[in-house]
Amino acid sequence: MAAGVVLANGSFPSNKISGHKGDVNWCSFSPVDRQLVTASGDKTVRVWDIAGDTPTQLQILQGHKYYVNCAVFSPIGDLLATASSDFSVKLWSTETFTEIATLQAQGGVKYCSFTLDGAILAAASADNLVYVWEVSSLRLLKKLKKHNQSVLTCAFAPCGWMLASGDSDGELIIWDIHAGNALHYKTVHDMGINCLLFLTTRDHSQDQHTLISAGSDSIIQIWNIASNATGVHGSYRVTMVKERSLTGHHASVCNCSLSQDNKLLASVSNDKSVIIWSLETYSILRVFNAHDRFITCCCFSADTRLLATSSTDYTAKVWHLTEEQANVPQRLTPSAPPVVSGMTDLVNPPPWESQVLLWLKDLVAQQQQKQQANMSQHQYDMSLVAKITSLTSQLSTDAPGQQDFCCPITQLRMVDPVVAADGYTYERSAIVSWLSEGRSTSPMTNLPFPHTNLVPNKTLKKFMDTHHSS
């Protein structure tokens, strides 16, 4: 347990942060001030004062041309880096919250990470590359190329020269950023890697590290990484051994956060839950429902007394983890961890998702009836078309958030969205590729597909086209 922190019994009190007009993709506490930043699909980053009882908006940072995926502080808190699908990373002064520089990539940037000394910045990009810049000069040092899919996340080891990156196909690569070499690569998740974190409790050792990876397969993995100098031009040899798998989520794990002393791990998932783990015993300390929609990010405050979460419900929340903070309003009622056992078990889906889920359940029933009655394929297809047409006309007119425009497999804006049997919408080429590789389970729930029919999501496509032209 983090020093001085006792997780409160019952429910954690929370403060809700509203103001964004799109999905809140990221939240991050300042390491030095009582400030929180949130990054959104509405193209803005907002700065909040959380010192009082109610969070207060301090600044709105504008400049990105498309949705902002990530906002991270430098280790000493003097800079803020924001990553966007507009192919850029922006650096901001946290003293004035004015833009200092724009760093260009050749693909949408999903994530960025500083070295422990703040001297180097890396960015994970949808063009299958990892970009590495020197912060002081803004000079591009390296384009690291070996991934075959969109790079979703990256993290520097405490030693500074080692970088880990993960892509949408579940491949993890360990890099020597000075030489630009890939030292080790391994598929560590059946699906995409959404988050990577290095522990910093080993005195910044050059040759021993612990890495945490979180994936769309609902699993968190803990790895021991050893590196040894080979004596050949200063190069290294790296080995990876899995220490532990943490299972508790029932859908894609979107993000994780470490407490300052690395004794607590928080994880958030598309199952709409937060889990707080002990890294001393690898046990679950608390599980609670945090949002009505997918949770995109979580972050501990520097003193571990607060935990922030962000969601595609357009909000963020600040949770008070200690008994000393128990007088903060907005307590939640206790709730059991969500269990996703099938299509109809999703927790509080929005109306348009509910309609799709009900249709899919009906589709399964039709398939069973067809098999029993030996209905001809043509008759069945015509019945299916009629059902799709009816469903499309009845869907809710509430526009989905911008996060819904991105395929959960590629993390890129969809061109041809289709609904699969798990009730989720994917880019057609991505889910077809997924299925063609012999995978029979959902990328989102890890449950078996009852069938492999794909139905065009014409309503979402219409919303996307309207939003793009507006």
Disulfide bonds with the S-S distance in Angstrom:
none
